[in-house]
Structure formats: C-alpha cells, structure tokens
Amino acid sequence: MNQRDLKGPHYTPDSLESPVRNPNVIPVPCYPAIELAGVSYGYGKDLPVIDDISLSIPQGQWVTLVGANGCGKSTLVKLINALLPKGEGSIRVKGLELQSDTIGKIRQTIGMVFQNPDNQFIGATVEEDIVFGLEGQCLSIEVMEERVNSYAEKLGITELLDKHPSELSGGQKQRVAIASILSMEPEVVIFDEASSMLDENTRNELLNILSDMHKSGRYTIISITHDAQEIAASERVLVLHEGKLIADRTPTELFQDEEILEMSHLIPPFAFQLTTELHRYGVDISIPNCEKDLTEALWPLHLIK
C-alpha cells in the first residue's frame, strides 16, 4: 500500500467511505484487484494443491471462497499474498505482477485476518498491537495516533486500547485483529475463516463489519468461510474442489445447486431453505438475502384471503 499524502484527504473516524476525489488529478488506470492466470502449486508433481486456476476479481467486490477442507482455499490466498513461494502461472495484484522484487509492494496492498486472532497479536496492549503495523510503514506519530483512534472507534474497541490481549473475549480479539489490519489501509482484505471460532452473536457482529466494509467501496474482500449467512451476504462465490476452481456463482445460484453444495459440505441458510419449501406449496415470494428480508416478505401474506 502506498503511503497517503499527509496533507491530502483522509478518512474520518465515523466513516468508511472514500474521500472526495480531486477533479484535477489524472486518474490512475483501473486494474482488477486480483488476476490469476494458470496458477498451480503443490508439494511435488504428484501432490498438486492448486491446479491451473484462472480468475479475475474486480476492485470493490466481495468474494467468498468455499469448498471442503483440504481443497486449497488457504493455500490460494497465501499465494496471492506471497506467503507461499510462487508456483506456476501469473498472479497480479492491482496490475502489479507478483515477482521477487514486487513482494513488498503487494504485501502493502493486502491485509489478512486469520482464523485464530491470537496468532496475530504482537503488542502487550491492544494499542501497541495496532501501532506495530503502522510503525512498519514509517508513519509519523501524529498519523499513527489518528489511525489508532479512528479505527478503534470504527471497530468499537476504544475502551480496550490499554488492555492486554489475554483480557479480551474471542469477539473482542477478532475486532482488534481487524482494526490492526484496516489501520494500515490495505485495498484488499482477506479473511481466512475469521468467523469459524466465534459464537453466533459475534459472527453476526463480524458479518456487519464485513457488510459495512463492502458498502464503503474502499475494499476488495476475499473471505474463506463455511458460514452460509456470510456466503449469502457476498456478491460472488468461488468454489474449489481438489485444487480446481469448479464453480463461479452468485450466492443464490450456489444455494440452488445441490451437487456443489454436497461437494463443498455446505448447507443453505435457513431463509433460503424455508423459501424453497414455500415455493413447493405455491407461496410465491422472492428469494431473500437474509431472515429479516424473509420476515418482511412473509408478514403481509396473512392479509391475503
């Protein structure tokens, strides 16, 4: 990620929206956020983990990456972020091809939130943990203080800044991990099963954070998940099976494909299951994005005689 001009526009603490563009600035060419062409990776010729994957993810899109355990999801995102040595094929991030001399720039563009937030803690306090990444960007003290306060407020962790990570709940730890990543202002954020260790309420909080990030238009989001609600909230679903990309669907299309659901070990969300069953009984309502939408579609039906 390129450092922002300290005198230029910045993001206010209560908003995730992009700053106003200067009309006098010549626009930079708009490349896809992620481009893969013929990407393969393995631990030997007979043990391919990723097998000839090609895809393109536009800037600002929210993509969920799904598939059974061991299908290559985590390996794929680690290749994108250069956490694993590049195998065959081409990987481009914001138009920049992944090479040995571009790894640093690409890693500045991508932020990654892991399954276990404990694996990401560095500092003795929450504040130190957020500052750690900012110090690596060589930012001034004033800018670091602004970002710590800004993203702590956005993620609702201001009162936790002086606490040791061991004092936090699982949900609070995940919020801190996300704040630490977002404070470095990456353009692409990868969530590697970030909701899998959370309870239902905390998963819903994380889903709200992802939705707000997506609505802001600032981030391209890739989330590895088995959570049906998270899949339903995304724009696009990429399905991996035995290292191959076998489907590229909308969430609705995915939930209608029983074969792929079985291969991916996925269960459609309750709202989708109920709507499908109602269709069999002749109740004509549109497929909802969430249970709230389903409720709003159902309640007027009691007025129909």
N, C-alpha and C positions, 0 to 999 in steps of 0.2 A: 504494500500500500504506500502510495506517495504521501509525504507529509503535506498537510494543508498550509497554505499561506496564513500566518497568524493574524494578518490584518484583513483577511478575506472573510467571507460569510462562514458562520459556524452554526451548529445545531443547538437549539435552546433545550434546557433540561426537561421541559414538559412536552417536547415534540420529537417524533421520529421522522418527520417529513424532511425532504431535501430542501436545501437553501435555494433562494431565488437565483436564477442564472443571470449572469451579466450578458446582455444582448450584444455587447461589443466584442465579446470573446469568440474567437473562431472555434466552432465545435470540433471535438475530437472524434475521429471515426468510431462508429458504434460497432464493436465486435461482439459476438456471442460471449457470454460469461465463461462457458466451458465448451471445448470442442475436443472430441476423441475420434481418432481415425485408426482403425485396425489395431487397437490396443490389446496386447496379450501379456500375460505374466504367469510365471509358475516357478516351482522349486525343482525344475528338471523337465526334460522333454516329455516325460510320461506323467507328469503331475501338474497339468495346467490349472491355474486358479481363476484366471481371467482369460477368456478365449475370443479374440477377434471382435472386440466391442467398438462400435462407432456410434456416436450420438452428438447432438448439439443442444445446449441449454441456453436460451436467451437470457439477457440481463433482466433481473427483477422477477424471474419465475420461481415458484415454489414447487420443487420436485421431491416426491418421496421415492425412496429406493427400497424395494421389498424383495422377499424371497426366503426360502427355507434357510436354516442355519447352515453355514458352510458353503453357501452358493457364491461367495466372493464379494459381498457388499462392502465390508470394511476394507478389504484389500483394494477395491476400486477407488474408494475415496482417499485412501492413503497414497495411492499412486498419483492422484490428482494434486495432492498437497506435497508431493515429493518426500513423503515419509518412508517410502519404499523406493529402491532403485528402479529406474525406468526399464521396462522390458521392450517388447516390440511395439511398433506403431507410434503415432504422434499424439501429444497432449498439448493443447493450447489453453491458456487462461487469459481472458481479455485480449486475445490476439497475440499473446507472447508465448512462443513455443518453449516447452519445458526442456531445458538443457542444463548442463552443469554450471554454466555461467549465468543462468536466469533463475535458479532455485531461490535465491534470496528475495528477488522481486516478487516472485509468485507467492512465496510464503507470506509476504506482507499484504497480499491481496486476499488471502484466505484465512478465515478463523475456524477453529474446530472445537466443538464441545463434545467431550467423551461420555461414555455410559456412566462411569463412576467419577463424580466430581472430586473425590478425594485424590485422584491421580493427577489433578491439575493444580492443586494448592502448592504454593511456593512460600508465601509470606507467613509471618507469625500472627498477623491480623488480616482481616478482610481488606482493609485499606492497603496494606503492604502488598497483598496479592494482586490487587488491581494495578497498583503502581509498577509492579515488576515488569509487566509487558510494555508499559509506557516508557520506562527508563531505557528499554532496549531500542526504542525509536528515537532516542536522544531528544526528547521534547523538553521544553523549558518547564521550570517548576510551576509557573503560572498556568500553563496549558494543562499540565498533569493534574493540578488541583481542580481546574474547571471540569475536566473529563471525569475525574473520580466522583465529584459531587453530582455532575449531570447524570451519569449512568447509574449511580447508586439510587438517585431519585427515581429514574425511569423504571428500575427493576424493584423498587420498594425495599431497599436494603440499607438506607441511610443510617438507621439506628443500629446496624450490625457492623459498621466500619471498624469499631475498636475491639470487636470480639475475635477470639481465636476460632479457627475453623472447626475445632472439636466441639465447640459450644453450639453449633448450628444443627438444625434438623436437615433431613435429606432434601426437602424442597428449598430451604434457605441456601444450602450448599450449591444446588444447581443454579439458583438465581445468581449467586456470587460468581460461579464459573461463567455464566452467560455475560454478566456485567464485565468481567475481566476481558473477555473476547471482544465484545462490542465497543469497549472503551478504546481499543486500538483501531476502530473504524475500518474493518475489512469490508470488502464489497461482496464477497462470497462467504457464507457461513454454513458449515457442515455440522449437523447434529448426528452423532453416531450412537443411535439407540439411547438418546439422552433421557427418555421417559420410562425406560424399562424397569428402573429401580425405584420408581415413585409410586405413592398411593394414588387413588383415583382423584382426590381433590387437588393434589399437587400436579398431577398430569394435566388436569383441566387448566390450572394456572399456567403451566408451560405452553399449552396449546393457545391460550390467549396471548402469550408473549409472541409466539410464532406468527399468529394472525396479525398482531399489531406491526411486527417487523415487515410482513408481506405487504400490508396496506400502505406502509410508509413509502414503498417504492425504492428504498435505498439498498436493499439486499437481494441477492440471489441466494435462495435457501435450498440446500440438499439435506433431507432428513432420512436417515435409515431407521425404519420403525416396523413394528408388528401391530401397532395400535390402529384399530380401524377408524377411530374418530380423527386421528391425525392424518391418516390417508385421505379421508373424506374431505378434510379442510384444504388439502393441497390442490394445485392446478393439474398436476400431471404425475403419473405413476410409471416408473421403470421397473420391470420385473426381471430378476436374474434367476437362472436355474443352471446349476452345474457350470458356472462361469460364463454362461452365454446370456445375452440380452434377448429374452424371448417375447417380451411384450412392451409396448409403449402406449399407454391408455390414459383416458381420463378416469378419475375415481369411480364414476358411475359405470363406465364400460367395464372396469375391472370387477366390480361387485356383481355384475351380471354374467361373468364368465366363471362358471362353476369349476371347470377343469383347471384354470390357472389358480383359482382360489385354493383348490386342493393341493396343487403342486407347491404353492407358496405357504401353505399352512396358515391361511388367513380365514377369518370369519367376518362377514359383512357387519357393519354397525347395526344396532337394534332398529333404528329408524328405517333403514333400508330393508331389513328383513320384514318388518311389520307392513311397510308399504307394498312389498312384493306379495305378501299374503293377502292384503286387502284387494289388490288387483285381481286375484283369483276369485274373489267373491263379488267382483263387479263394482268395487268402490274406486272411482276414477280420480285419483289425486296424483300430483306430480311427485317425483322422487325428491325428498328433502335433503338438504345438506347436513342437517342436524336434528336432534329431537325437538328443539324449540320450533323449527320450521314445520315439523310434522304436527306438533300440537296446534299451531296456528292454522294448518290446513284441515285438521280434523274437527275442531270445535264448532265450525258453522254447520257441520253435517247434521247435528241434532235438530236443526231448524227445518231440515228438508223432510217433508212427509211423502 
